[in-house]
Amino acid sequence: MPGPPVEHIREVNFGGLIKLLGYTLNAEKIKAGDSLKLTLYWQADERIGQNYEVRLRLIGPQGQIWHQTKGRLPVNGLYPTGAWHPGEIIPDFHQLDLGGKVPPGEYMLQVGLFTPFSQEGLALLDTEQDYLPLAQISISPEPTWSPAMQHSSRTNFDDQIMLLGYDFPGTVKPGGNVALTLYWQRIGEVPTDYNLALELAEASGDTLWRTTEPPLFGEYPTSLWVQDQLIADTHQITIPATATRRLELRLSLEDPDSDQPLPVVSSWLAGWQDQSVLTSIDIQDLPYTPSKEDLPANFQSRVLLLDYELPNVQVRQGEALQLTLTWQGLTAMDEDYTVFVHLLDENDGIWGQEDIQPIYGTHPTSQWREGEIILDPHSLWTDKNAPLGLYQIEVGLYLLRTMERLEVLDTSGNAISNRVLMGPIEIVP
């Protein structure tokens, strides 16, 4: 019986357990707004006792990761490696939507196999690396790409480059890192590769933070930008821990040899300046460590939620929040309860979800001893289309066969809720 139509034969062994026989790819030359469509062909010679996720990424020429999938079990999560039959060939389709945010250039498409919630992959037998280089991908400009921008701008840098808009929250927390996405367009001759200078300053003029770095990690320098092409360029802004008042976010484009800034004009009636004030930022004491006044939470005198750790309450669209719950079993239980962790908007709409038994499904509640304390980690992946703004996390337990949640009891034993709320959480660009 003939095998599947594999275009590119590889025969690569991951960890002595799983072989990648080859792959098919829709194209190796695409536009920035297109999608990569990839089918991987896997095979295992023997039964596998562990489930592995497939992760894909695009790497630039200087090692920058431009696009990376969060990982999923093969066949869209429907056919985990632990269920494979020896010798069976498994076609595994993936689609990478680049969304216009990967600049033109040459990239390497790589694939790896990883245990869930881990950065440790199945090493390739011949190289001992976690990722296998699959194909060289060439990305060309997308002239029709028109992204939605939070804030519009018409900031002109010496009739060479225009800043058309940016994504950045208006309120930030001291001591955090916040993503700033700038949308550039070349409008004239660009004779050199400029650096971007960013700074946070008080109204008095005192600079609290400053950085100088090339746009797009230096992998797509300004002299190579195509006329009228729209480019998304993301940087991390560090909010000083000592910031207590309104700050200005300023930027300039500088010649790397002389450090001289390009003249810039921010509006039609303004004069040319050395730098532009992009926006003003309110410093507010957003609760990066959410209130725990409702803890411990008693779930029907069976389980206590003693504590939780949420290292960061700002997350980018499509990325994950890390949350660790501390449970205590109050009594021996016959039932296996599922832990739910949901990211909710103001209308209780769900924009991120993980429903799983404790400790990645490895320590069900029926195995808990009375008084045992359990540290239960979760990765809450946010929807890549989630609107920017504030959210809450709801946490609780339910019985899968009935979908009934355990009630939260007050000190008098009265049911007051069926969940614990945490937050606020902010989704940023």
C-alpha positions in Angstrom: 0.0 0.0 0.0 1.6 3.3 -1.0 2.4 5.9 1.7 1.3 9.5 1.9 2.6 12.0 -0.6 5.6 13.4 1.2 7.3 16.1 -0.8 10.4 16.5 1.4 11.9 13.3 2.8 13.9 13.9 6.0 14.0 10.6 8.2 15.0 12.5 11.4 14.9 10.8 14.8 13.7 12.7 17.9 15.1 11.1 21.1 15.1 7.6 19.7 11.3 7.5 20.0 9.7 9.4 17.1 10.8 9.8 13.5 9.9 12.7 11.2 9.6 11.0 7.8 9.2 14.3 5.9 6.8 17.2 5.3 4.8 19.1 2.7 4.8 22.9 2.6 2.5 25.1 0.6 5.3 27.5 -0.4 8.8 28.6 0.6 8.3 32.1 -0.8 5.3 34.0 0.7 4.1 37.6 1.4 4.2 39.0 4.9 0.4 38.7 5.2 0.2 35.1 4.0 0.1 31.8 6.0 2.4 28.9 6.0 0.6 25.6 5.6 2.7 22.6 6.7 2.0 18.9 7.0 4.4 16.8 9.1 4.6 13.0 8.7 5.5 11.2 12.0 6.1 7.6 12.9 7.0 5.7 16.0 8.5 2.2 15.9 7.2 1.3 19.4 4.5 2.4 21.8 5.3 5.8 23.4 4.5 6.3 27.1 4.6 10.1 27.0 2.6 12.7 25.1 4.6 15.3 23.2 3.6 18.7 21.8 4.6 19.9 18.3 6.1 23.4 18.4 7.1 25.5 15.3 9.0 28.7 15.0 10.6 31.1 12.5 14.1 32.2 13.2 15.8 35.2 11.7 19.4 35.3 10.4 20.7 36.6 13.8 18.8 34.1 15.9 15.8 36.2 16.7 12.5 34.3 17.1 9.9 36.1 15.0 7.0 33.6 15.3 6.5 30.7 17.6 3.5 28.5 18.1 2.5 27.7 21.7 2.6 24.0 21.0 -0.2 21.4 20.6 -0.6 17.6 20.5 -0.4 16.2 17.0 -3.4 16.2 14.6 -4.9 19.4 16.1 -4.7 17.8 19.6 -6.8 14.8 18.5 -4.2 12.1 18.2 -1.6 12.4 21.1 1.7 10.5 20.7 0.8 8.1 23.6 -2.0 6.7 21.4 0.0 6.0 18.3 0.3 2.5 16.9 3.9 1.2 16.1 4.7 1.7 12.5 1.7 4.0 11.7 2.4 7.1 9.7 0.6 10.1 11.1 0.0 13.2 8.9 -0.1 16.3 11.1 -1.3 19.6 9.6 -0.3 23.0 10.9 -1.0 26.6 9.7 1.1 29.5 10.8 -0.7 32.8 10.3 2.0 35.5 10.2 -0.5 38.4 10.2 1.9 40.8 8.5 4.1 41.2 11.6 7.2 39.3 10.3 9.3 41.7 8.2 10.6 40.8 4.8 13.7 38.6 4.8 15.0 35.1 5.0 13.9 32.8 7.9 14.4 29.2 9.0 11.3 27.2 9.8 12.0 24.9 12.7 10.1 22.1 14.4 10.5 20.4 17.9 8.8 17.9 20.1 8.3 19.0 23.8 6.6 17.6 26.9 3.6 19.9 27.8 4.4 22.9 30.0 8.2 22.3 29.5 11.0 23.9 27.6 12.8 20.6 27.4 12.4 18.9 24.1 13.1 15.6 22.6 16.7 16.0 21.4 17.6 15.1 17.8 19.9 12.0 17.8 22.4 13.4 15.4 22.7 17.0 16.7 21.3 16.8 20.3 19.4 20.0 19.5 15.7 20.6 20.5 14.7 22.0 17.2 15.1 20.7 13.7 15.7 23.2 10.8 13.0 22.3 8.2 13.0 24.9 5.4 14.3 28.3 4.4 11.3 30.7 4.1 11.6 33.9 2.1 9.1 36.6 3.1 8.4 39.5 0.8 6.5 42.8 1.6 2.7 42.8 1.8 1.6 46.1 0.1 -2.0 45.7 1.2 -1.5 45.0 4.9 -3.5 47.4 7.0 -3.4 46.6 10.7 -5.6 48.0 13.4 -3.6 50.5 15.5 -4.6 51.7 19.0 -3.3 55.2 18.3 -2.8 57.0 15.0 0.2 59.3 14.4 1.7 61.4 11.6 5.2 61.8 12.9 7.6 62.7 10.1 11.4 61.9 10.4 13.2 64.2 8.0 10.9 63.2 5.1 12.5 59.8 5.2 10.3 57.7 7.5 6.8 58.3 8.9 5.4 56.9 12.1 1.8 56.1 11.3 0.7 54.8 14.7 1.4 52.7 17.7 0.0 50.3 20.3 0.6 51.2 24.0 -1.5 51.3 27.1 -2.3 54.7 28.7 -1.8 53.4 32.3 1.1 51.3 33.5 2.5 49.9 36.8 5.9 50.9 38.2 8.5 48.2 37.8 6.9 46.4 34.9 7.8 45.8 31.3 5.3 47.0 28.7 5.3 46.2 25.0 5.3 49.1 22.5 4.5 48.4 18.9 5.4 51.1 16.4 4.0 51.2 12.8 6.6 52.7 10.4 6.5 53.6 6.7 9.3 54.6 4.5 8.3 57.8 2.5 11.6 58.9 1.0 15.3 58.0 0.6 16.8 56.3 3.7 20.6 56.5 3.3 21.6 54.8 6.6 20.5 52.2 9.2 19.1 54.3 12.0 18.8 53.3 15.6 15.7 54.0 17.7 16.1 55.9 20.9 13.3 55.6 23.5 13.1 57.3 26.8 10.7 58.0 29.7 10.9 61.5 31.2 9.1 63.5 33.8 7.5 66.9 32.8 10.5 68.6 34.4 12.7 67.1 31.7 14.4 64.5 34.0 15.0 61.2 32.1 14.1 58.2 34.2 14.8 55.5 31.6 16.5 55.3 28.2 17.4 52.7 25.6 18.9 52.8 22.1 18.4 49.8 19.8 17.9 49.1 16.1 14.4 48.6 14.8 13.3 45.1 14.3 16.2 43.7 16.3 18.6 44.8 13.6 17.4 42.0 11.3 15.7 44.4 8.9 17.6 47.7 8.9 16.0 50.9 7.8 18.0 51.3 4.6 16.4 48.1 3.3 12.8 49.2 3.9 10.7 49.3 0.8 9.0 52.6 -0.2 5.5 52.9 1.3 5.8 49.5 3.0 4.1 49.3 6.5 6.2 47.8 9.2 5.3 46.6 12.7 8.2 47.0 15.2 7.9 45.9 18.8 10.0 47.1 21.8 9.9 46.5 25.5 9.5 49.7 27.7 10.8 49.3 31.3 8.8 51.4 33.7 11.1 52.5 36.6 10.1 51.1 40.0 10.5 54.7 41.4 8.0 56.2 38.9 5.2 57.9 40.8 3.7 60.5 38.4 2.8 61.1 34.8 5.6 60.4 32.3 6.2 61.2 28.7 7.3 58.5 26.3 9.7 60.1 23.8 11.4 58.7 20.7 13.9 59.7 18.1 15.8 58.1 15.2 19.6 58.5 15.4 22.5 58.1 13.1 24.6 55.2 14.7 27.9 56.8 13.7 27.3 60.3 15.1 24.4 59.7 17.5 22.7 62.7 15.9 18.9 62.5 15.8 16.9 63.0 12.6 14.8 66.2 12.6 11.2 65.2 13.4 7.9 67.0 13.2 4.9 65.5 15.1 2.1 67.5 13.6 1.4 69.8 10.7 1.7 73.0 12.7 4.7 72.0 14.9 8.3 72.8 14.1 11.2 70.4 13.6 12.6 68.9 16.8 15.3 66.5 17.9 12.7 64.0 19.3 9.0 63.4 19.4 6.8 63.0 22.5 4.8 59.9 21.5 2.4 59.9 24.4 1.9 60.6 28.1 1.5 57.7 30.5 -0.4 57.6 33.8 1.4 55.7 36.6 -1.1 53.9 38.7 -0.7 51.3 41.3 -2.3 48.4 39.4 -2.3 45.3 41.6 0.5 43.2 40.1 0.0 41.1 43.2 -3.8 40.7 43.2 -5.7 40.9 46.5 -5.9 37.7 48.4 -8.4 38.8 51.0 -10.9 36.1 50.0 -8.4 33.3 50.8 -8.4 30.6 52.0 -11.5 29.7 50.0 -13.5 26.7 51.2 -14.9 24.6 48.4 -17.7 22.6 50.1 -15.4 21.5 53.0 -13.6 19.2 50.6 -10.8 21.5 49.3 -9.2 24.7 50.4 -7.6 27.2 48.0 -4.9 28.4 50.4 -2.9 30.7 48.1 -1.9 31.5 44.5 1.1 33.0 42.8 0.6 35.1 39.7 4.1 36.6 38.8 2.8 39.0 36.1 -0.7 40.4 35.4 0.2 41.9 32.1 0.3 39.6 29.1 0.4 40.0 25.3 -2.4 38.7 23.1 -1.9 35.1 22.3 0.7 34.5 25.1 0.3 32.7 28.4 -0.1 33.8 32.1 1.6 31.5 34.6 -0.5 30.8 37.7 0.3 28.4 40.6 -2.6 27.4 42.9 -2.0 26.0 46.4 -4.7 23.6 47.4 -5.3 21.5 50.5 -7.4 18.5 50.8 -9.8 18.6 53.7 -11.0 15.1 53.5 -10.5 11.9 51.4 -12.5 12.1 48.2 -13.9 9.5 45.8 -14.4 11.9 43.0 -11.9 13.4 40.6 -12.6 17.1 40.2 -11.4 19.2 37.3 -9.8 22.6 38.0 -11.0 25.4 35.8 -9.0 28.6 35.2 -10.7 31.1 32.9 -9.8 34.6 31.7 -12.9 36.7 31.7 -13.9 40.1 30.3 -16.4 42.4 32.0 -19.3 40.4 30.6 -17.9 37.0 31.8 -16.9 36.2 28.2 -14.0 33.7 28.1 -10.7 34.8 26.4 -8.5 32.1 27.8 -9.2 28.8 29.4 -7.6 25.7 31.0 -9.7 22.9 32.4 -7.6 20.1 33.7 -7.1 17.8 36.8 -4.5 19.0 39.2 -0.7 19.0 38.3 -1.3 18.6 34.6 -3.7 15.7 35.3 -1.2 13.6 37.2 -2.6 14.0 40.7 -6.4 13.7 40.7 -8.3 14.7 43.8 -9.3 11.0 44.5 -5.6 10.4 45.3 -5.2 13.3 47.8 -4.6 12.5 51.4 -6.5 14.4 54.1 -4.5 17.6 54.9 -2.2 17.2 51.9 -1.0 20.5 50.3 -0.7 20.5 46.5 1.1 23.1 44.3 -0.8 23.1 41.0 0.8 25.1 38.1 -1.2 26.3 35.1 -0.4 28.1 31.8 -3.4 30.2 30.8 -3.1 31.0 27.1 -4.9 34.1 26.0 -6.8 34.4 22.8 -4.7 36.1 20.1 -7.8 38.2 19.2 -8.6 39.2 22.8 -9.4 42.9 23.0 -6.8 45.0 24.8 -7.8 46.0 28.4 -8.6 44.6 31.8 -9.7 41.1 32.7 -10.2 38.8 35.7 -9.3 35.2 36.3 -11.9 32.8 37.7 -10.8 29.6 39.5 -12.8 26.7 40.8 -13.5 23.0 40.6 -16.2 20.9 39.0 -17.2 17.3 38.4 -16.8 16.5 34.7 -19.6 13.9 34.5 -22.2 16.3 35.9 -20.5 19.7 35.1 -21.5 20.9 38.6 -19.1 23.2 40.3 -18.2 23.0 44.0 -19.6 25.9 46.0 -17.5 28.3 48.0 -18.7 28.4 51.6 -18.4 31.3 54.0 -17.4 30.9 57.7 -21.0 30.0 58.6 -21.2 27.2 55.9 -23.4 29.2 53.5 -22.7 29.0 49.8 -21.6 32.4 48.5 -20.2 31.6 45.1 -18.8 28.8 42.9 -15.5 30.5 42.0 -12.7 32.6 43.2 -11.9 35.8 41.2 -8.3 37.1 40.7 -7.1 40.2 39.0 -7.3 42.6 37.3 -5.2 41.2 34.4 -4.3 43.5 31.6 -3.9 42.3 28.0 -1.4 44.5 26.1 -0.3 44.5 22.4 
